[in-house]
Structure formats: structure tokens, C-alpha cells
């Protein structure tokens, strides 16, 4: 699929889109062809920016006729190269950034219907205006778009209580690879009339169709929040403390984030104004938050009781409780500064893994031991959503490794880490997707039966392989 597109088809696409919907100069298309962080770059014949579902459908129909591959793109904040074309220039990029309509707000049904180009921050703001909560929170929420959140099944810091995007979407509108429109915009909690088709497209990274709109779930807005930052001895203590937190706080437990000592130290060093809440350093830290619909002292008292029990059982070494909104924001800033902390620490090899929550201590111990045995001097750098089993395990390479050495050693680090993940029944991609970054590794770790099923679905919906080629599955 490397042939240049037919110029006549490209002219028809320009005509359909009009001047406002087409970018073709290298300077104008560069931000779309380059991934966040600049790791992935590609070439594209055009960048198309439709403003409606009908325009998306017409673009897809023309591309299907002309056998032109399409790379769908939301806010271009992904970390796995899922929104970048290859280097052939055979593809067009289809950005949903002009599809910004809020189509409906149903407060009684607690649903919000939006187009794919609405940013996550805008969805949160709309929910807040009607005294509701849309609970997905990400560092990129000001620029990531709902279409991309759905296409990657985004997670974030509140999956423990509310679930990821699979749990937060009730219905979808999707343009299929032949240009037809599937209208599945149903705001139903119960719909057992056949296959749940929306789940095919959520998490498919644009390889089966283009999500153009969604019905999202809203929740009552919490009136009370209690937040603590706790020092702990090790991941085993974190998992034991999580069990206590679930027992004491129940459904009010909304976040349970783990950070290693270097993660906190480098965050403080990298971001002006950040400071550890403790006078001394500890091996590991937890950021724990609970929220409730009723204001009052009950939630705070429950959190204090939880910490007292944790201290008594040796699971907690020290802790602070946020006494104000400003203090809460300062504690969260330490967790949200992990990208800056990673950059400050050095060149990291990033992993977005998940294992059963019970296996978190074993994963950390085994991965640490294997890496340090093979590469003395490597710095384990670990943080993540331990409450749902998702860790960002990003060991930092020794400073004396040269640029020539790093690629091969990064590949070996990946294999060591992912072998441990696979042995523990985990996944090599928890919330970032496979994109083009993890395609070969997915083929290595997935069973032949699972790959055959995935390829069968792809062939049924996209027989010509035009939808985001090279992502999730390699062409055969």
C-alpha cells in the first residue's frame, strides 16, 4: 500500500472539503504528521478536516473507491504512534478537530452527546455546567479529543471508581470503511438486542471505522472530597492498604496512585514550586482520594480512620491529609508532574502495562531484579494507577549509554519487562493502545487464536485494509 494516491481522487477530496477543510503544504501538515513528543513522523498526501459526519462519510467513500488509506486523528496526544501515517505518503490524515458540536444534554438520563472533536476538558466543563461529572481525567485533557479517547479506550486516574471509556460510553456514531454511517447513538444502560457493536470500535484505534460522535455517561457531582498523600515501605504494603481502603471507603474510593521515590524526587527537582509533603524521603508513596455526594465530616473521618489503621499495621510510614482545595491541588501536582520528572531523570524506556492488582508486588520485584541483573546502573522509575493494576514502568537508562547503544538495549529492556508481564497474565498496553509502537510485540505475546479473531474482524469490516494501516495489526 505504497502507491501515491490518484491526483484526480485527491482533487475530488479537495472539492468535497473546500479550502477550510484541506491542508496540503508541508508546513501546515507537519503538526498532524508528527506525534506528541516527536517520536513518530510520517508523510501524508493531504490532511482533511471535515466539519460534519456527512463530510467524513463522503471522504471515506471517495478514499474507498480510490483505495487511499486513511489515518484518523483526534487531538494527536497519543504515545504509541497510532495517529501517524507511514513514510510512503500514500495516506491521507483525517482529523476530527473541526467536529466540535455538543448535540444533546439529557440531565434526567445523565447523558451527554458530543461530536468526536470536542476536547475532554470541554466535555468536563459542559457536565459541570449542568451540575454533573464526567469522570475521565488525563494530563492531556485540554487538547485530547473524545474521538481519540474512545479509539484508545482511555483510562486515567479514576478508572478505579468509574471505569475507562468502555464504561463511560453508551452509544456511538461511526463511519464505516465503505462510507456508510452506523447510527448507534443510544443512551441506554440496557440494550440486549444483539451484538454490542460499539465495543468493536472503542479501543480499535481507528482501524475498523471512524468514530464521529458519542453518547457519554454523566454522574452526580461529588460534594465532598478527601485526599491523602502517604509514605509506604513497598508495593506489597500498597496492595494491602488498597484492601483496607476498599473495605473502609467502599465506592467512595476514586483514586489510588502509586509513585516510587525517584518519581517524586525528580518531580520536585523538575517543576518549580513543587515540594514533597514530607521532611524525609521514603521508598514509595500513595496518593489516595475519596469523594462523596454529601458534604460533611464523614468522609474525612473515614480517611483518618483508614490511615490510623494503616499506621498501626505498618503499611503506612507517614501521611498528610489535604486540609484545603489548594493543598489537594498541590498533592495532585506531584502525581501530574511525572512526565516532567521522567524527562529530568534521563532517557526512559516507557511501558504502559497492567497485571492483576494482586500481582503488582511480584511484577515490580521480578522486573526490577531482571533489569538490574542485566543492566547494572539502570534506574527503576515507576508510577501509575495501582488501584486498577496499571503501572507506567519506565526504567531510566544509565547516562553513559551512547545514542548508538540505546535502541538495541531498549528492545532488550522491553522484552525483559513484557516477559514478566505475560508470565503474570498481564497486558503490554493498559491504556495507551498498541499504535505502531507495540504491534510486533502484540503478535509475539498474543495467541494465534486471538490474532486470528482480530484479523477476521478487521477483514470483515475493512477488507481492503484502508483504515489506519499498520496499527494494532500488521498487514499480511
C-alpha positions as CSV (number, residue, x, y, z in Angstrom):
1,X,0.0,0.0,0.0
2,X,2.7,2.4,-1.0
3,X,1.4,3.8,-4.3
4,X,0.8,7.5,-4.4
5,X,-2.9,8.4,-4.4
6,X,-4.5,9.2,-7.7
7,X,-4.4,13.0,-8.2
8,X,-7.9,13.0,-9.6
9,X,-9.2,11.5,-6.3
10,X,-7.3,14.0,-4.3
11,X,-8.9,16.8,-6.3
12,X,-12.3,15.4,-5.6
13,X,-11.4,15.3,-1.9
14,X,-10.4,18.9,-2.0
15,X,-13.7,19.8,-3.7
16,X,-15.7,18.0,-1.0
17,X,-13.8,19.6,1.8
18,X,-13.4,23.1,0.5
19,X,-10.5,25.4,1.4
20,X,-11.2,25.3,5.1
21,X,-11.1,21.6,5.3
22,X,-7.9,20.8,3.5
23,X,-4.2,21.2,4.4
24,X,-1.5,20.2,1.9
25,X,1.6,22.3,2.4
26,X,4.4,20.6,4.4
27,X,4.4,23.4,7.0
28,X,0.7,23.1,7.5
29,X,0.6,19.4,7.7
30,X,3.7,18.9,9.9
31,X,1.8,19.1,13.2
32,X,-0.5,16.4,12.1
33,X,2.2,14.2,10.7
34,X,4.3,14.4,13.8
35,X,3.3,12.7,17.1
36,X,3.3,14.2,20.5
37,X,6.9,14.3,21.6
38,X,8.1,14.0,18.0
39,X,8.9,10.3,18.2
40,X,6.7,9.2,15.3
41,X,6.7,11.1,11.9
42,X,5.1,10.2,8.6
43,X,4.0,11.6,5.3
44,X,0.5,12.3,4.0
45,X,-0.9,13.3,0.7
46,X,-3.4,15.6,2.4
47,X,-4.8,16.5,5.9
48,X,-8.6,16.5,5.7
49,X,-10.6,18.3,8.4
50,X,-14.3,17.5,7.9
51,X,-16.8,19.5,9.9
52,X,-19.7,17.0,9.9
53,X,-20.4,13.3,9.9
54,X,-21.7,13.6,6.3
55,X,-18.4,15.1,5.2
56,X,-16.5,12.2,7.0
57,X,-18.7,9.7,5.2
58,X,-18.0,11.3,1.8
59,X,-14.3,11.4,2.4
60,X,-14.2,7.8,3.4
61,X,-16.4,6.8,0.4
62,X,-14.0,8.5,-2.0
63,X,-11.0,7.0,-0.4
64,X,-12.5,3.6,-0.5
65,X,-13.1,4.0,-4.2
66,X,-9.6,5.2,-4.8
67,X,-8.0,2.7,-2.4
68,X,-6.4,5.6,-0.4
69,X,-5.5,4.7,3.2
70,X,-6.9,6.9,5.9
71,X,-5.2,7.7,9.3
72,X,-7.9,9.1,11.7
73,X,-6.7,11.6,14.2
74,X,-8.1,13.3,17.3
75,X,-6.0,15.6,19.4
76,X,-2.8,13.9,18.4
77,X,-1.7,13.4,22.0
78,X,-1.2,9.6,21.8
79,X,2.1,8.0,22.9
80,X,2.1,4.9,20.7
81,X,2.1,6.4,17.2
82,X,-1.5,5.5,16.4
83,X,-2.3,8.7,14.7
84,X,0.7,9.0,12.4
85,X,1.0,7.7,8.8
86,X,3.9,5.8,7.5
87,X,6.6,7.4,5.4
88,X,5.2,6.5,1.9
89,X,2.9,9.5,1.5
90,X,0.2,7.1,0.3
91,X,-2.3,8.0,3.1
92,X,-4.5,11.0,4.0
93,X,-4.9,12.1,7.6
94,X,-8.5,12.7,8.7
95,X,-8.6,15.0,11.7
96,X,-11.9,15.4,13.6
97,X,-10.7,18.7,15.2
98,X,-13.5,20.7,13.4
99,X,-16.3,18.4,14.7
100,X,-17.0,20.3,17.9
101,X,-20.8,20.3,18.4
102,X,-22.5,19.3,21.7
103,X,-25.5,17.7,20.2
104,X,-27.6,17.0,23.3
105,X,-27.5,17.2,27.1
106,X,-30.0,14.9,28.9
107,X,-29.8,15.7,32.6
108,X,-32.5,13.3,33.6
109,X,-30.9,10.4,31.7
110,X,-27.4,11.6,32.8
111,X,-26.0,11.6,29.3
112,X,-24.2,14.0,27.0
113,X,-24.0,13.6,23.2
114,X,-20.9,15.2,21.6
115,X,-19.0,15.0,18.4
116,X,-15.6,13.4,18.2
117,X,-13.6,16.6,18.0
118,X,-14.8,18.0,21.4
119,X,-11.9,18.1,23.8
120,X,-12.1,16.2,27.1
121,X,-11.8,19.5,29.0
122,X,-14.8,20.8,27.1
123,X,-16.8,17.7,28.0
124,X,-15.9,18.1,31.6
125,X,-17.0,21.8,31.5
126,X,-20.3,21.0,29.9
127,X,-21.0,18.4,32.6
128,X,-20.1,20.9,35.3
129,X,-22.5,23.5,33.9
130,X,-25.4,21.1,34.5
131,X,-24.1,20.0,37.9
132,X,-22.8,16.7,36.7
133,X,-19.4,15.0,36.5
134,X,-17.7,13.4,33.5
135,X,-15.0,11.5,35.4
136,X,-12.3,10.8,32.8
137,X,-9.2,12.8,33.7
138,X,-5.9,12.9,31.8
139,X,-2.9,15.1,31.7
140,X,-3.7,16.0,28.1
141,X,-7.4,16.8,28.8
142,X,-7.1,20.3,27.3
143,X,-6.1,19.0,23.9
144,X,-7.1,15.3,23.6
145,X,-10.4,14.8,21.9
146,X,-13.3,12.4,22.7
147,X,-12.9,10.6,19.5
148,X,-9.3,9.7,20.3
149,X,-10.2,8.9,23.9
150,X,-12.8,6.4,22.6
151,X,-10.5,5.0,19.9
152,X,-7.8,4.2,22.5
153,X,-10.2,3.3,25.4
154,X,-8.6,5.9,27.6
155,X,-8.2,5.3,31.3
156,X,-6.8,7.9,33.6
157,X,-6.8,8.3,37.4
158,X,-10.4,7.5,38.2
159,X,-10.8,4.1,36.5
160,X,-10.9,2.5,39.9
161,X,-14.4,4.0,40.6
162,X,-15.8,5.0,37.2
163,X,-14.2,2.7,34.7
164,X,-12.4,3.5,31.4
165,X,-14.0,4.8,28.2
166,X,-15.7,1.4,27.5
167,X,-17.7,2.0,30.7
168,X,-18.3,5.7,30.1
169,X,-19.8,5.4,26.6
170,X,-23.4,4.3,26.0
171,X,-23.6,4.8,22.2
172,X,-21.6,5.7,19.2
173,X,-21.9,7.1,15.7
174,X,-19.3,5.6,13.3
175,X,-18.4,6.0,9.7
176,X,-17.6,2.5,8.4
177,X,-14.7,1.8,5.9
178,X,-17.1,1.8,2.9
179,X,-18.5,5.2,3.8
180,X,-21.8,4.1,5.4
181,X,-22.8,5.6,8.7
182,X,-23.8,3.5,11.7
183,X,-26.1,5.4,14.0
184,X,-25.7,3.8,17.4
185,X,-26.3,6.9,19.4
186,X,-28.5,5.3,22.0
187,X,-28.4,6.5,25.6
188,X,-29.4,3.1,27.1
189,X,-28.0,1.3,30.1
190,X,-29.7,-1.9,29.0
191,X,-29.7,-2.9,25.4
192,X,-29.5,-6.7,24.8
193,X,-30.8,-6.7,21.2
194,X,-27.9,-8.4,19.5
195,X,-24.1,-7.7,19.5
196,X,-22.8,-4.7,21.4
197,X,-21.3,-3.2,18.3
198,X,-19.9,-0.1,20.0
199,X,-17.3,-2.2,21.8
200,X,-15.8,-3.2,18.4
201,X,-14.9,0.4,17.8
202,X,-13.9,1.5,21.3
203,X,-10.2,0.7,21.6
204,X,-9.8,-0.2,17.9
205,X,-7.6,2.9,17.3
206,X,-9.4,3.8,14.1
207,X,-8.7,0.5,12.4
208,X,-12.3,-0.5,11.9
209,X,-14.0,2.8,11.3
210,X,-14.1,6.5,12.4
211,X,-16.0,7.5,15.5
212,X,-17.8,10.7,14.8
213,X,-20.0,11.2,17.9
214,X,-20.8,9.5,21.2
215,X,-23.3,9.4,24.0
216,X,-21.4,9.7,27.2
217,X,-22.4,8.8,30.8
218,X,-22.6,11.6,33.4
219,X,-22.5,11.2,37.1
220,X,-23.7,13.1,40.2
221,X,-21.1,15.8,41.1
222,X,-19.3,15.0,44.3
223,X,-19.9,17.5,47.2
224,X,-17.1,16.3,49.4
225,X,-13.5,15.1,48.6
226,X,-10.8,13.8,50.9
227,X,-7.2,13.4,49.8
228,X,-4.2,11.9,51.4
229,X,-0.5,11.5,50.4
230,X,1.0,8.6,52.3
231,X,4.5,7.2,52.5
232,X,4.7,3.4,52.4
233,X,7.5,0.8,52.5
234,X,6.9,-1.2,49.3
235,X,4.3,-2.2,46.7
236,X,3.1,-5.1,48.9
237,X,2.1,-2.5,51.5
238,X,0.3,-0.6,48.8
239,X,-1.8,-3.6,47.8
240,X,-2.6,-4.4,51.5
241,X,-3.6,-0.8,52.1
242,X,-5.8,-0.8,49.0
243,X,-7.7,-3.7,50.5
244,X,-8.2,-1.7,53.7
245,X,-9.3,1.4,51.7
246,X,-11.9,-0.6,49.8
247,X,-13.3,-2.1,53.0
248,X,-13.4,1.3,54.8
249,X,-14.3,3.7,51.9
250,X,-16.3,1.4,49.6
251,X,-17.5,3.1,46.4
252,X,-16.3,6.5,47.5
253,X,-12.7,5.4,46.8
254,X,-11.9,7.1,43.5
255,X,-8.1,7.3,43.1
256,X,-5.2,5.1,44.3
257,X,-2.0,6.2,42.7
258,X,1.5,4.8,43.4
259,X,4.8,6.6,43.0
260,X,8.4,5.5,43.6
261,X,10.9,7.6,45.4
262,X,12.7,8.7,42.2
263,X,9.4,9.7,40.6
264,X,8.7,12.1,43.5
265,X,12.2,13.4,43.8
266,X,12.6,14.2,40.1
267,X,9.2,15.8,40.0
268,X,10.2,18.2,42.8
269,X,13.5,18.9,41.0
270,X,11.9,19.4,37.6
271,X,8.9,21.6,38.4
272,X,9.4,25.0,40.2
273,X,7.1,25.3,43.2
274,X,6.6,21.6,43.8
275,X,7.7,20.2,47.2
276,X,7.4,16.9,49.0
277,X,4.9,17.0,51.8
278,X,7.4,15.1,54.0
279,X,10.6,16.2,55.7
280,X,12.4,13.0,54.8
281,X,12.4,10.6,51.8
282,X,10.6,7.3,51.8
283,X,10.8,4.4,49.3
284,X,7.3,4.6,47.9
285,X,4.2,6.9,48.0
286,X,0.5,6.7,47.6
287,X,-2.0,9.4,46.5
288,X,-5.4,8.3,47.7
289,X,-8.7,10.1,47.2
290,X,-12.3,9.5,48.0
291,X,-15.3,11.5,47.1
292,X,-19.0,11.5,48.2
293,X,-22.2,13.2,47.2
294,X,-22.9,14.6,50.7
295,X,-20.7,17.3,52.3
296,X,-19.7,16.9,55.9
297,X,-17.0,15.4,58.0
298,X,-17.9,11.8,57.5
299,X,-15.5,11.2,54.5
300,X,-12.6,12.9,56.3
301,X,-13.2,10.9,59.4
302,X,-13.3,7.7,57.4
303,X,-10.0,8.6,55.7
304,X,-8.4,9.4,59.1
305,X,-9.5,6.0,60.4
306,X,-8.0,4.3,57.4
307,X,-4.7,6.0,57.9
308,X,-4.7,5.2,61.6
309,X,-5.2,1.5,60.8
310,X,-2.5,1.6,58.1
311,X,0.0,3.1,60.6
312,X,-0.9,0.6,63.2
313,X,-0.4,-2.3,60.8
314,X,2.9,-0.9,59.4
315,X,1.5,-0.3,56.0
316,X,1.8,3.4,56.2
317,X,5.0,5.2,57.4
318,X,3.8,8.8,57.3
319,X,0.9,10.7,55.8
320,X,-0.7,14.1,55.2
321,X,-4.3,14.9,54.6
322,X,-5.2,17.8,52.4
323,X,-6.9,20.5,54.5
324,X,-7.9,22.7,51.6
325,X,-8.5,22.7,47.9
326,X,-5.1,24.3,47.4
327,X,-3.4,21.6,49.3
328,X,-5.3,18.9,47.4
329,X,-4.1,20.5,44.1
330,X,-0.5,20.6,45.4
331,X,-0.6,16.9,46.2
332,X,-2.1,16.1,42.8
333,X,0.5,18.2,41.1
334,X,3.2,15.8,42.3
335,X,1.4,13.0,40.5
336,X,0.7,15.0,37.4
337,X,4.3,16.1,37.1
338,X,5.5,12.6,36.2
339,X,6.2,13.4,32.5
340,X,8.5,16.3,33.6
341,X,10.0,14.1,36.3
342,X,10.8,11.4,33.7
343,X,12.5,13.8,31.4
344,X,14.5,15.2,34.3
345,X,15.7,11.7,35.3
346,X,17.0,10.9,31.9
347,X,16.1,8.8,28.8
348,X,13.5,6.3,29.9
349,X,12.1,3.2,28.2
350,X,8.4,3.6,28.7
351,X,6.0,0.8,29.4
352,X,2.2,1.0,30.0
353,X,1.4,-2.4,31.5
354,X,-1.3,-4.0,33.5
355,X,-1.3,-7.1,35.7
356,X,-3.9,-8.3,38.2
357,X,-3.8,-6.0,41.2
358,X,-2.6,-8.9,43.4
359,X,0.4,-9.4,41.1
360,X,1.7,-5.8,41.3
361,X,4.3,-6.6,44.0
362,X,5.5,-9.6,42.1
363,X,5.8,-7.7,38.9
364,X,7.8,-4.9,40.4
365,X,10.2,-7.2,42.2
366,X,10.7,-9.5,39.2
367,X,11.1,-6.7,36.6
368,X,13.5,-4.8,38.9
369,X,15.6,-7.8,39.6
370,X,15.8,-8.9,36.0
371,X,16.7,-5.4,34.7
372,X,19.3,-4.7,37.4
373,X,20.9,-8.1,36.8
374,X,21.2,-7.5,33.1
375,X,21.9,-3.7,33.2
376,X,23.6,-2.6,36.5
377,X,23.1,1.1,37.0
378,X,19.6,1.2,35.4
379,X,17.2,3.3,37.4
380,X,13.7,1.8,38.1
381,X,11.2,4.6,37.6
382,X,7.6,3.6,38.4
383,X,4.3,5.3,38.9
384,X,0.7,4.6,38.0
385,X,-2.9,3.6,38.7
386,X,-2.2,0.7,41.0
387,X,-5.8,0.6,42.1
388,X,-6.7,-0.9,38.7
389,X,-3.4,-2.8,38.1
390,X,-2.0,-0.3,35.6
391,X,1.7,0.8,36.0
392,X,3.8,3.1,34.0
393,X,7.1,1.2,34.4
394,X,9.7,3.4,32.8
395,X,13.3,2.4,33.7
396,X,15.9,5.2,33.1
397,X,18.9,4.2,31.0
398,X,22.4,4.9,32.5
399,X,23.8,8.3,31.5
400,X,26.9,6.7,29.9
401,X,24.9,4.7,27.3
402,X,25.5,6.2,23.9
403,X,22.8,7.0,21.3
404,X,24.2,4.1,19.3
405,X,23.7,1.6,22.2
406,X,20.2,2.7,23.3
407,X,17.9,1.3,20.6
408,X,19.1,-2.3,20.9
409,X,19.2,-2.2,24.7
410,X,15.7,-0.6,24.8
411,X,14.5,-3.6,22.8
412,X,16.0,-5.9,25.3
413,X,14.5,-4.0,28.2
414,X,11.1,-4.2,26.5
415,X,11.4,-8.0,26.2
416,X,12.5,-8.4,29.8
417,X,9.7,-6.3,31.2
418,X,7.0,-7.7,28.9
419,X,8.0,-11.3,29.5
420,X,7.3,-10.7,33.2
421,X,4.0,-9.1,32.4
422,X,3.0,-12.0,30.2
423,X,4.0,-14.6,32.8
424,X,1.8,-12.9,35.3
425,X,-1.2,-12.8,33.0
426,X,-1.0,-9.1,32.2
427,X,-1.2,-6.9,29.1
428,X,1.6,-4.9,27.4
429,X,-0.8,-2.0,26.8
430,X,-3.1,-0.9,29.6
431,X,-4.4,2.5,28.3
432,X,-2.1,3.9,25.6
433,X,-3.1,1.4,22.9
434,X,-0.8,-0.5,20.5
435,X,-0.5,2.1,17.8
436,X,2.6,1.3,15.7
437,X,4.8,1.1,18.7
438,X,3.6,-2.3,20.1
439,X,2.3,-4.1,17.0
440,X,5.1,-6.6,16.7
441,X,5.2,-7.2,20.4
442,X,1.4,-7.9,20.5
443,X,1.9,-10.5,17.8
444,X,4.6,-12.1,20.0
445,X,2.5,-12.2,23.1
446,X,-1.0,-12.9,21.8
447,X,-2.1,-16.4,21.0
448,X,-2.7,-17.5,17.4
449,X,-6.4,-17.9,18.1
450,X,-6.7,-14.3,19.4
451,X,-4.8,-12.9,16.4
452,X,-6.9,-14.9,14.0
453,X,-10.1,-13.5,15.6
454,X,-8.8,-9.9,15.4
455,X,-7.8,-10.4,11.8
456,X,-11.2,-11.8,11.0
457,X,-12.9,-8.8,12.4
458,X,-10.6,-6.5,10.5
459,X,-11.2,-8.3,7.3
460,X,-14.9,-8.3,7.7
461,X,-15.2,-4.5,8.3
462,X,-12.2,-3.3,6.3
463,X,-11.4,-5.9,3.6
464,X,-9.0,-3.5,1.7
465,X,-7.0,-2.6,4.8
466,X,-7.5,1.2,4.3
467,X,-8.3,2.2,7.9
468,X,-5.2,3.2,9.8
469,X,-3.0,0.6,8.3
470,X,-0.1,-0.7,10.3
471,X,-1.8,0.0,13.7
472,X,-3.0,-2.7,16.1
473,X,-2.5,-5.4,13.4
474,X,0.2,-5.5,10.6
475,X,-0.9,-6.2,7.1
476,X,-0.4,-9.8,6.0
